[in-house]
Amino acid sequence: MNDPIITAQLDQLRTRLQQYLDAEAKILQSQEYVIGNGGTARRNRRADLEQVQAGITQVRAEIAQLEAQQNPRARRITYLRPY
């Protein structure tokens, strides 16, 4: 069953995840950069990689949780019995 509220939340979370992944890629390319020279130079430092990666982990967990709510039959428990 597709709940429109959960679907909208999933769309928002997927957008947020993509933004985190883009930020991670930019951080990996360069953590800090300078615009201009001399006394008028401006520095820009990106967010910490650890914080961005923690955000990625959190958003992925939220997506998995909402997907499980949206399709509860998708999760099956399998019991294994040794011979």
C-alpha positions as CSV (number, residue, x, y, z in Angstrom):
1,M,0.0,0.0,0.0
2,N,1.5,3.4,-1.0
3,D,0.7,6.0,1.5
4,P,1.1,9.5,-0.2
5,I,2.5,11.0,3.0
6,I,5.2,8.3,3.3
7,T,5.9,8.6,-0.5
8,A,6.4,12.4,-0.1
9,Q,8.7,11.8,2.9
10,L,10.7,9.3,1.0
11,D,11.1,11.8,-1.9
12,Q,12.3,14.4,0.5
13,L,14.7,12.0,2.2
14,R,16.1,10.8,-1.2
15,T,16.7,14.4,-2.2
16,R,18.4,15.1,1.1
17,L,20.6,12.0,0.7
18,Q,21.6,13.1,-2.8
19,Q,22.6,16.5,-1.3
20,Y,24.7,14.8,1.4
21,L,26.4,12.6,-1.3
22,D,27.1,15.7,-3.4
23,A,28.6,17.5,-0.3
24,E,30.7,14.4,0.5
25,A,32.1,14.4,-3.1
26,K,33.0,18.1,-2.8
27,I,34.7,17.6,0.6
28,L,36.7,14.8,-0.8
29,Q,37.9,17.0,-3.7
30,S,38.9,19.9,-1.5
31,Q,38.2,20.7,2.1
32,E,39.0,24.4,1.9
33,Y,39.5,26.9,-0.9
34,V,40.5,30.5,-1.3
35,I,38.9,33.1,-3.6
36,G,41.1,36.1,-4.5
37,N,44.7,37.0,-3.5
38,G,46.3,38.9,-0.7
39,G,44.4,40.9,1.9
40,T,41.1,40.7,0.0
41,A,41.2,36.9,-0.3
42,R,38.2,35.0,1.1
43,R,38.5,31.5,2.5
44,N,35.7,29.0,2.4
45,R,35.8,25.8,4.5
46,R,33.4,23.0,3.8
47,A,31.6,20.9,6.5
48,D,33.5,18.2,8.3
49,L,33.5,14.9,6.4
50,E,32.6,12.9,9.5
51,Q,29.4,15.0,10.0
52,V,28.4,14.6,6.4
53,Q,29.0,10.8,6.5
54,A,26.9,10.6,9.8
55,G,24.1,12.4,8.0
56,I,24.3,10.0,5.1
57,T,24.0,7.0,7.5
58,Q,21.1,8.6,9.3
59,V,19.2,9.4,6.1
60,R,19.7,5.9,4.7
61,A,18.4,4.5,7.9
62,E,15.3,6.7,7.8
63,I,14.7,5.7,4.2
64,A,14.9,2.0,5.1
65,Q,12.5,2.5,7.9
66,L,9.9,4.3,5.8
67,E,10.3,1.8,3.0
68,A,9.6,-1.0,5.5
69,Q,6.5,0.9,6.7
70,Q,5.3,1.4,3.1
71,N,5.7,-2.3,2.2
72,P,5.5,-4.4,5.4
73,R,5.3,-7.7,3.5
74,A,8.7,-7.2,1.9
75,R,10.3,-8.1,5.2
76,R,10.3,-11.8,5.8
77,I,11.8,-13.8,8.6
78,T,13.5,-17.0,7.6
79,Y,14.3,-19.6,10.2
80,L,17.3,-22.0,9.5
81,R,17.5,-25.3,11.2
82,P,20.7,-27.3,11.2
83,Y,20.5,-31.0,10.2
